[in-house]
Amino acid sequence: MHEPMKIKRCEDALRMLAAHLDGELDEANHAEVERHLARCKSCYSRAEFERRLRAKLTEVGRVEPRSEFQSRIRHLIERYAGGEPTSD
C-alpha cells in the first residue's frame, strides 16, 4: 500500500474532493481528506455543497428532451456539418 497524500493546503483537499465523494480514494487518503474537512470550515462547506448537489441531481434523474428541441439540434448539426437540413 502506498503512503497517503499529505494535505497541506485547501487546494490539495479540493483536488481530491470528487474522488473522495465518489468513493474512489483508498482508506488512507479518504481518512486524510476527512481529517482536513474536520478542521477546515471552508472545505467542509464546499464538500457539503457538492454532496447536496449530487443528491439533487440524482433525485431529479434524467429528463428526455422535447421533440422540438431534438429537431432543432438535428437541424443545427446538419447545417454546421455542411449538409442541407432536413425538414422536420
MOPAC internal coordinates of N, CA, C and O (Angstrom, degrees):
PM7 1SCF
backbone

  N    0.0000 0     0.00 0     0.00 0    0    0    0
  C    1.4516 1     0.00 0     0.00 0    1    0    0
  C    1.5195 1   109.46 1     0.00 0    2    1    0
  O    1.2310 1   120.66 1   -40.18 1    3    2    1
  N    1.3195 1   116.34 1   139.82 1    3    2    1
  C    1.4563 1   119.72 1  -178.34 1    5    3    2
  C    1.5274 1   111.30 1   -86.14 1    6    5    3
  O    1.2310 1   121.56 1   -16.64 1    7    6    5
  N    1.3072 1   114.61 1   163.36 1    7    6    5
  C    1.4648 1   122.25 1  -179.96 1    9    7    6
  C    1.5294 1   109.32 1   -72.04 1   10    9    7
  O    1.2310 1   119.39 1   -45.42 1   11   10    9
  N    1.3356 1   118.77 1   134.58 1   11   10    9
  C    1.4664 1   119.90 1   179.05 1   13   11   10
  C    1.5243 1   111.18 1   -66.23 1   14   13   11
  O    1.2310 1   120.87 1   -28.07 1   15   14   13
  N    1.3191 1   115.94 1   151.93 1   15   14   13
  C    1.4508 1   121.03 1   176.52 1   17   15   14
  C    1.5221 1   108.61 1   -69.28 1   18   17   15
  O    1.2310 1   119.82 1   -49.23 1   19   18   17
  N    1.3016 1   117.94 1   130.77 1   19   18   17
  C    1.4563 1   121.90 1   176.69 1   21   19   18
  C    1.5271 1   108.38 1   -83.65 1   22   21   19
  O    1.2310 1   120.94 1   -56.48 1   23   22   21
  N    1.3017 1   115.81 1   123.52 1   23   22   21
  C    1.4599 1   120.68 1   179.97 1   25   23   22
  C    1.5228 1   108.10 1   -86.50 1   26   25   23
  O    1.2310 1   121.08 1   -66.34 1   27   26   25
  N    1.3306 1   115.55 1   113.66 1   27   26   25
  C    1.4574 1   121.04 1  -179.09 1   29   27   26
  C    1.5209 1   111.73 1  -105.35 1   30   29   27
  O    1.2310 1   120.55 1   156.51 1   31   30   29
  N    1.3326 1   116.55 1   -23.49 1   31   30   29
  C    1.4655 1   120.94 1  -177.51 1   33   31   30
  C    1.5220 1   108.92 1  -137.95 1   34   33   31
  O    1.2310 1   121.00 1   -19.10 1   35   34   33
  N    1.3105 1   115.70 1   160.90 1   35   34   33
  C    1.4634 1   120.26 1   178.12 1   37   35   34
  C    1.5252 1   111.28 1   -59.43 1   38   37   35
  O    1.2310 1   120.22 1   145.49 1   39   38   37
  N    1.3229 1   117.19 1   -34.51 1   39   38   37
  C    1.4643 1   120.53 1   179.61 1   41   39   38
  C    1.5251 1   110.94 1   -59.02 1   42   41   39
  O    1.2310 1   120.40 1   143.51 1   43   42   41
  N    1.3380 1   116.84 1   -36.49 1   43   42   41
  C    1.4600 1   120.67 1   177.64 1   45   43   42
  C    1.5288 1   110.65 1   -63.64 1   46   45   43
  O    1.2310 1   120.97 1   135.36 1   47   46   45
  N    1.3260 1   115.75 1   -44.64 1   47   46   45
  C    1.4683 1   120.32 1  -179.31 1   49   47   46
  C    1.5250 1   110.62 1   -66.28 1   50   49   47
  O    1.2310 1   120.44 1   136.03 1   51   50   49
  N    1.3198 1   116.77 1   -43.97 1   51   50   49
  C    1.4644 1   119.92 1  -178.42 1   53   51   50
  C    1.5181 1   111.85 1   -66.82 1   54   53   51
  O    1.2310 1   120.33 1   148.39 1   55   54   53
  N    1.3242 1   116.97 1   -31.61 1   55   54   53
  C    1.4644 1   121.18 1   176.90 1   57   55   54
  C    1.5337 1   110.88 1   -64.02 1   58   57   55
  O    1.2310 1   120.94 1   149.64 1   59   58   57
  N    1.3358 1   115.80 1   -30.36 1   59   58   57
  C    1.4652 1   120.96 1  -178.10 1   61   59   58
  C    1.5298 1   112.78 1   -95.98 1   62   61   59
  O    1.2310 1   120.02 1   175.67 1   63   62   61
  N    1.3308 1   117.56 1    -4.33 1   63   62   61
  C    1.4593 1   121.14 1  -171.09 1   65   63   62
  C    1.5292 1   113.70 1   -61.20 1   66   65   63
  O    1.2310 1   119.98 1   133.47 1   67   66   65
  N    1.3186 1   117.65 1   -46.53 1   67   66   65
  C    1.4680 1   119.85 1  -178.28 1   69   67   66
  C    1.5271 1   110.99 1   -60.80 1   70   69   67
  O    1.2310 1   120.45 1   134.55 1   71   70   69
  N    1.3221 1   116.75 1   -45.45 1   71   70   69
  C    1.4706 1   120.25 1   178.53 1   73   71   70
  C    1.5294 1   110.25 1   -64.03 1   74   73   71
  O    1.2310 1   120.64 1   143.18 1   75   74   73
  N    1.3076 1   116.37 1   -36.82 1   75   74   73
  C    1.4675 1   121.46 1   177.53 1   77   75   74
  C    1.5289 1   110.13 1   -62.05 1   78   77   75
  O    1.2310 1   120.51 1   129.86 1   79   78   77
  N    1.3189 1   116.63 1   -50.14 1   79   78   77
  C    1.4686 1   120.43 1  -178.22 1   81   79   78
  C    1.5237 1   112.19 1   -67.76 1   82   81   79
  O    1.2310 1   120.54 1   151.64 1   83   82   81
  N    1.3188 1   116.58 1   -28.36 1   83   82   81
  C    1.4689 1   120.84 1   178.87 1   85   83   82
  C    1.5267 1   112.52 1   -83.91 1   86   85   83
  O    1.2310 1   120.26 1   177.04 1   87   86   85
  N    1.3325 1   117.10 1    -2.96 1   87   86   85
  C    1.4588 1   120.55 1  -179.61 1   89   87   86
  C    1.5122 1   113.49 1    73.05 1   90   89   87
  O    1.2310 1   120.36 1  -154.42 1   91   90   89
  N    1.3213 1   116.92 1    25.58 1   91   90   89
  C    1.4589 1   121.45 1  -176.23 1   93   91   90
  C    1.5277 1   113.92 1   -94.22 1   94   93   91
  O    1.2310 1   119.99 1   172.53 1   95   94   93
  N    1.3237 1   117.63 1    -7.47 1   95   94   93
  C    1.4626 1   119.84 1  -179.35 1   97   95   94
  C    1.5219 1   110.55 1   -85.65 1   98   97   95
  O    1.2310 1   121.33 1   -30.85 1   99   98   97
  N    1.3277 1   115.06 1   149.15 1   99   98   97
  C    1.4597 1   118.29 1   173.76 1  101   99   98
  C    1.5324 1   108.19 1   -70.14 1  102  101   99
  O    1.2310 1   120.90 1    -9.50 1  103  102  101
  N    1.2941 1   115.89 1   170.50 1  103  102  101
  C    1.4717 1   121.26 1  -173.97 1  105  103  102
  C    1.5225 1   112.82 1   -58.01 1  106  105  103
  O    1.2310 1   120.25 1   138.12 1  107  106  105
  N    1.3294 1   117.12 1   -41.88 1  107  106  105
  C    1.4625 1   120.64 1  -177.34 1  109  107  106
  C    1.5326 1   111.68 1   -66.48 1  110  109  107
  O    1.2310 1   120.19 1   135.17 1  111  110  109
  N    1.3316 1   117.24 1   -44.83 1  111  110  109
  C    1.4642 1   120.27 1   179.17 1  113  111  110
  C    1.5212 1   111.53 1   -69.79 1  114  113  111
  O    1.2310 1   120.69 1   144.36 1  115  114  113
  N    1.3159 1   116.29 1   -35.64 1  115  114  113
  C    1.4720 1   120.39 1   175.59 1  117  115  114
  C    1.5311 1   109.46 1   -59.19 1  118  117  115
  O    1.2310 1   120.42 1   133.43 1  119  118  117
  N    1.3104 1   116.81 1   -46.57 1  119  118  117
  C    1.4656 1   121.64 1   179.76 1  121  119  118
  C    1.5274 1   110.83 1   -63.98 1  122  121  119
  O    1.2310 1   120.19 1   141.69 1  123  122  121
  N    1.3301 1   117.24 1   -38.31 1  123  122  121
  C    1.4704 1   121.16 1   179.25 1  125  123  122
  C    1.5367 1   110.51 1   -63.37 1  126  125  123
  O    1.2310 1   120.26 1   137.02 1  127  126  125
  N    1.3249 1   117.10 1   -42.98 1  127  126  125
  C    1.4662 1   120.11 1   177.79 1  129  127  126
  C    1.5311 1   109.87 1   -65.47 1  130  129  127
  O    1.2310 1   120.35 1   136.35 1  131  130  129
  N    1.3128 1   116.94 1   -43.65 1  131  130  129
  C    1.4694 1   120.12 1   178.81 1  133  131  130
  C    1.5286 1   111.09 1   -59.59 1  134  133  131
  O    1.2310 1   119.89 1   139.40 1  135  134  133
  N    1.3330 1   117.82 1   -40.60 1  135  134  133
  C    1.4727 1   120.49 1   177.55 1  137  135  134
  C    1.5263 1   110.95 1   -61.26 1  138  137  135
  O    1.2310 1   120.75 1   136.94 1  139  138  137
  N    1.3175 1   116.17 1   -43.06 1  139  138  137
  C    1.4609 1   119.66 1   179.14 1  141  139  138
  C    1.5253 1   110.58 1   -64.00 1  142  141  139
  O    1.2310 1   120.47 1   135.52 1  143  142  141
  N    1.3386 1   116.71 1   -44.48 1  143  142  141
  C    1.4686 1   120.11 1  -179.43 1  145  143  142
  C    1.5276 1   111.36 1   -62.88 1  146  145  143
  O    1.2310 1   120.45 1   147.74 1  147  146  145
  N    1.3151 1   116.74 1   -32.26 1  147  146  145
  C    1.4640 1   120.67 1   178.79 1  149  147  146
  C    1.5298 1   111.76 1   -69.42 1  150  149  147
  O    1.2310 1   120.38 1   153.22 1  151  150  149
  N    1.3281 1   116.89 1   -26.78 1  151  150  149
  C    1.4664 1   121.30 1  -178.11 1  153  151  150
  C    1.5237 1   113.83 1   -96.22 1  154  153  151
  O    1.2310 1   120.34 1   155.65 1  155  154  153
  N    1.3312 1   116.95 1   -24.35 1  155  154  153
  C    1.4689 1   120.72 1  -170.32 1  157  155  154
  C    1.5244 1   110.78 1  -114.38 1  158  157  155
  O    1.2310 1   120.81 1   -70.82 1  159  158  157
  N    1.3180 1   116.06 1   109.18 1  159  158  157
  C    1.4580 1   121.26 1  -178.16 1  161  159  158
  C    1.5340 1   111.88 1   -62.80 1  162  161  159
  O    1.2310 1   120.25 1   140.89 1  163  162  161
  N    1.3102 1   117.12 1   -39.11 1  163  162  161
  C    1.4580 1   121.35 1  -179.12 1  165  163  162
  C    1.5336 1   111.69 1   -63.12 1  166  165  163
  O    1.2310 1   120.60 1   131.04 1  167  166  165
  N    1.3187 1   116.47 1   -48.96 1  167  166  165
  C    1.4727 1   120.14 1   179.98 1  169  167  166
  C    1.5267 1   110.98 1   -68.46 1  170  169  167
  O    1.2310 1   120.50 1   143.85 1  171  170  169
  N    1.3288 1   116.64 1   -36.15 1  171  170  169
  C    1.4607 1   120.28 1   177.31 1  173  171  170
  C    1.5258 1   109.63 1   -61.64 1  174  173  171
  O    1.2310 1   120.30 1   136.51 1  175  174  173
  N    1.3353 1   117.03 1   -43.49 1  175  174  173
  C    1.4688 1   120.98 1   179.10 1  177  175  174
  C    1.5205 1   110.77 1   -62.51 1  178  177  175
  O    1.2310 1   120.56 1   138.68 1  179  178  177
  N    1.3298 1   116.53 1   -41.32 1  179  178  177
  C    1.4652 1   120.35 1   178.50 1  181  179  178
  C    1.5258 1   110.83 1   -63.57 1  182  181  179
  O    1.2310 1   120.60 1   137.23 1  183  182  181
  N    1.3282 1   116.47 1   -42.77 1  183  182  181
  C    1.4637 1   120.74 1   179.76 1  185  183  182
  C    1.5203 1   110.59 1   -64.25 1  186  185  183
  O    1.2310 1   120.16 1   138.78 1  187  186  185
  N    1.3210 1   117.30 1   -41.22 1  187  186  185
  C    1.4675 1   120.44 1   178.54 1  189  187  186
  C    1.5212 1   111.17 1   -65.60 1  190  189  187
  O    1.2310 1   120.18 1   140.03 1  191  190  189
  N    1.3234 1   117.26 1   -39.97 1  191  190  189
  C    1.4622 1   120.98 1   176.07 1  193  191  190
  C    1.5258 1   110.29 1   -59.75 1  194  193  191
  O    1.2310 1   120.84 1   133.08 1  195  194  193
  N    1.3276 1   115.99 1   -46.92 1  195  194  193
  C    1.4681 1   120.60 1   179.57 1  197  195  194
  C    1.5273 1   111.16 1   -61.95 1  198  197  195
  O    1.2310 1   119.95 1   138.68 1  199  198  197
  N    1.3198 1   117.70 1   -41.32 1  199  198  197
  C    1.4764 1   121.33 1   178.45 1  201  199  198
  C    1.5258 1   110.81 1   -61.60 1  202  201  199
  O    1.2310 1   120.99 1   133.46 1  203  202  201
  N    1.3337 1   115.71 1   -46.54 1  203  202  201
  C    1.4752 1   119.56 1  -179.58 1  205  203  202
  C    1.5288 1   111.28 1   -65.74 1  206  205  203
  O    1.2310 1   120.65 1   139.47 1  207  206  205
  N    1.3220 1   116.36 1   -40.53 1  207  206  205
  C    1.4579 1   120.23 1   178.46 1  209  207  206
  C    1.5272 1   110.94 1   -61.42 1  210  209  207
  O    1.2310 1   120.26 1   133.94 1  211  210  209
  N    1.3110 1   117.11 1   -46.06 1  211  210  209
  C    1.4694 1   121.26 1   178.43 1  213  211  210
  C    1.5199 1   111.38 1   -61.49 1  214  213  211
  O    1.2310 1   120.49 1   139.41 1  215  214  213
  N    1.3158 1   116.66 1   -40.59 1  215  214  213
  C    1.4627 1   120.57 1   179.12 1  217  215  214
  C    1.5274 1   110.53 1   -64.13 1  218  217  215
  O    1.2310 1   120.04 1   137.24 1  219  218  217
  N    1.3266 1   117.54 1   -42.76 1  219  218  217
  C    1.4695 1   121.35 1   178.81 1  221  219  218
  C    1.5149 1   111.38 1   -64.22 1  222  221  219
  O    1.2310 1   120.61 1   136.64 1  223  222  221
  N    1.3286 1   116.43 1   -43.36 1  223  222  221
  C    1.4610 1   119.87 1   179.87 1  225  223  222
  C    1.5235 1   111.22 1   -63.19 1  226  225  223
  O    1.2310 1   120.29 1   141.99 1  227  226  225
  N    1.3088 1   117.06 1   -38.01 1  227  226  225
  C    1.4562 1   121.28 1   176.92 1  229  227  226
  C    1.5243 1   110.12 1   -66.80 1  230  229  227
  O    1.2310 1   120.96 1   139.05 1  231  230  229
  N    1.3216 1   115.77 1   -40.95 1  231  230  229
  C    1.4614 1   121.91 1  -179.89 1  233  231  230
  C    1.5274 1   111.55 1   -63.05 1  234  233  231
  O    1.2310 1   120.76 1   138.77 1  235  234  233
  N    1.3199 1   116.16 1   -41.23 1  235  234  233
  C    1.4570 1   121.26 1  -178.41 1  237  235  234
  C    1.5196 1   110.48 1   -67.44 1  238  237  235
  O    1.2310 1   120.80 1   139.85 1  239  238  237
  N    1.3145 1   116.08 1   -40.15 1  239  238  237
  C    1.4581 1   120.13 1   178.91 1  241  239  238
  C    1.5161 1   112.38 1    77.32 1  242  241  239
  O    1.2310 1   121.68 1    14.98 1  243  242  241
  N    1.2889 1   114.38 1  -165.02 1  243  242  241
  C    1.4608 1   121.33 1  -177.83 1  245  243  242
  C    1.5155 1   109.22 1   -98.91 1  246  245  243
  O    1.2310 1   120.99 1   -45.90 1  247  246  245
  N    1.3202 1   115.70 1   134.10 1  247  246  245
  C    1.4571 1   121.88 1   179.84 1  249  247  246
  C    1.5231 1   108.30 1  -114.81 1  250  249  247
  O    1.2310 1   120.46 1   -48.56 1  251  250  249
  N    1.3079 1   116.74 1   131.44 1  251  250  249
  C    1.4594 1   121.20 1   177.02 1  253  251  250
  C    1.5302 1   109.25 1   -76.41 1  254  253  251
  O    1.2310 1   120.03 1   -45.96 1  255  254  253
  N    1.3368 1   117.56 1   134.04 1  255  254  253
  C    1.4618 1   119.60 1   178.34 1  257  255  254
  C    1.5296 1   111.23 1   -69.18 1  258  257  255
  O    1.2310 1   121.22 1   -28.08 1  259  258  257
  N    1.3166 1   115.27 1   151.92 1  259  258  257
  C    1.4690 1   120.02 1   177.53 1  261  259  258
  C    1.5202 1   109.50 1   -66.04 1  262  261  259
  O    1.2310 1   120.34 1   -24.22 1  263  262  261
  N    1.3190 1   116.95 1   155.78 1  263  262  261
  C    1.4669 1   121.23 1  -177.65 1  265  263  262
  C    1.5256 1   111.60 1   -62.48 1  266  265  263
  O    1.2310 1   119.96 1   147.47 1  267  266  265
  N    1.3355 1   117.69 1   -32.53 1  267  266  265
  C    1.4660 1   120.68 1   178.24 1  269  267  266
  C    1.5326 1   110.65 1   -63.13 1  270  269  267
  O    1.2310 1   120.85 1   140.26 1  271  270  269
  N    1.3060 1   115.99 1   -39.74 1  271  270  269
  C    1.4572 1   120.64 1   178.86 1  273  271  270
  C    1.5239 1   109.84 1   -65.94 1  274  273  271
  O    1.2310 1   120.11 1   135.74 1  275  274  273
  N    1.3128 1   117.40 1   -44.26 1  275  274  273
  C    1.4610 1   121.20 1   179.21 1  277  275  274
  C    1.5260 1   110.91 1   -61.58 1  278  277  275
  O    1.2310 1   120.10 1   138.47 1  279  278  277
  N    1.3306 1   117.41 1   -41.53 1  279  278  277
  C    1.4605 1   121.12 1   178.31 1  281  279  278
  C    1.5190 1   111.17 1   -63.17 1  282  281  279
  O    1.2310 1   120.68 1   137.23 1  283  282  281
  N    1.3097 1   116.31 1   -42.77 1  283  282  281
  C    1.4711 1   120.92 1   179.86 1  285  283  282
  C    1.5314 1   110.58 1   -62.96 1  286  285  283
  O    1.2310 1   119.92 1   137.41 1  287  286  285
  N    1.3000 1   117.75 1   -42.59 1  287  286  285
  C    1.4653 1   121.75 1   179.16 1  289  287  286
  C    1.5291 1   110.21 1   -63.87 1  290  289  287
  O    1.2310 1   120.42 1   134.61 1  291  290  289
  N    1.3334 1   116.80 1   -45.39 1  291  290  289
  C    1.4733 1   119.72 1   177.70 1  293  291  290
  C    1.5238 1   110.67 1   -58.48 1  294  293  291
  O    1.2310 1   120.72 1   136.53 1  295  294  293
  N    1.3260 1   116.22 1   -43.47 1  295  294  293
  C    1.4623 1   121.87 1   179.01 1  297  295  294
  C    1.5323 1   110.55 1   -59.35 1  298  297  295
  O    1.2310 1   120.22 1   133.24 1  299  298  297
  N    1.3242 1   117.18 1   -46.76 1  299  298  297
  C    1.4682 1   121.01 1  -178.95 1  301  299  298
  C    1.5280 1   111.82 1   -66.06 1  302  301  299
  O    1.2310 1   120.26 1   140.34 1  303  302  301
  N    1.3118 1   117.10 1   -39.66 1  303  302  301
  C    1.4652 1   120.34 1   178.69 1  305  303  302
  C    1.5190 1   110.25 1   -62.58 1  306  305  303
  O    1.2310 1   120.67 1   132.67 1  307  306  305
  N    1.3101 1   116.32 1   -47.33 1  307  306  305
  C    1.4608 1   119.90 1   179.93 1  309  307  306
  C    1.5288 1   111.22 1   -63.94 1  310  309  307
  O    1.2310 1   120.39 1   140.15 1  311  310  309
  N    1.3154 1   116.86 1   -39.85 1  311  310  309
  C    1.4642 1   121.85 1  -179.87 1  313  311  310
  C    1.5276 1   110.95 1   -62.53 1  314  313  311
  O    1.2310 1   120.73 1   132.52 1  315  314  313
  N    1.3405 1   116.21 1   -47.48 1  315  314  313
  C    1.4662 1   118.94 1  -176.84 1  317  315  314
  C    1.5234 1   113.09 1   -81.54 1  318  317  315
  O    1.2310 1   120.18 1   166.09 1  319  318  317
  N    1.3124 1   117.27 1   -13.91 1  319  318  317
  C    1.4659 1   120.23 1   176.21 1  321  319  318
  C    1.5304 1   110.69 1   -85.32 1  322  321  319
  O    1.2310 1   120.56 1   175.90 1  323  322  321
  N    1.3370 1   116.53 1    -4.10 1  323  322  321
  C    1.4582 1   120.32 1   176.98 1  325  323  322
  C    1.5053 1   113.59 1    95.08 1  326  325  323
  O    1.2310 1   119.51 1   177.49 1  327  326  325
  N    1.3065 1   118.54 1    -2.51 1  327  326  325
  C    1.4553 1   120.80 1   178.10 1  329  327  326
  C    1.5129 1   110.82 1   -91.85 1  330  329  327
  O    1.2310 1   121.56 1   -11.90 1  331  330  329
  N    1.2844 1   114.62 1   168.10 1  331  330  329
  C    1.4541 1   119.58 1   176.62 1  333  331  330
  C    1.5119 1   109.49 1   -82.95 1  334  333  331
  O    1.2310 1   119.93 1   -46.54 1  335  334  333
  N    1.3173 1   117.74 1   133.46 1  335  334  333
  C    1.4669 1   120.15 1   178.56 1  337  335  334
  C    1.5172 1   111.15 1   -63.47 1  338  337  335
  O    1.2310 1   121.48 1   -38.53 1  339  338  337
  N    1.3103 1   114.77 1   141.47 1  339  338  337
  C    1.4633 1   119.29 1   175.27 1  341  339  338
  C    1.5207 1   107.82 1   -82.77 1  342  341  339
  O    1.2310 1   120.76 1   -24.52 1  343  342  341
  N    1.3024 1   116.15 1   155.48 1  343  342  341
  C    1.4682 1   119.08 1   178.28 1  345  343  342
  C    1.5164 1   108.42 1   -85.14 1  346  345  343
  O    1.2310 1   120.60 1   -55.02 1  347  346  345
  N    1.3147 1   116.45 1   124.98 1  347  346  345
  C    1.4729 1   122.99 1   178.89 1  349  347  346
  C    1.4847 1   110.03 1  -115.23 1  350  349  347
  O    1.2310 1   120.10 1   180.00 1  351  350  349

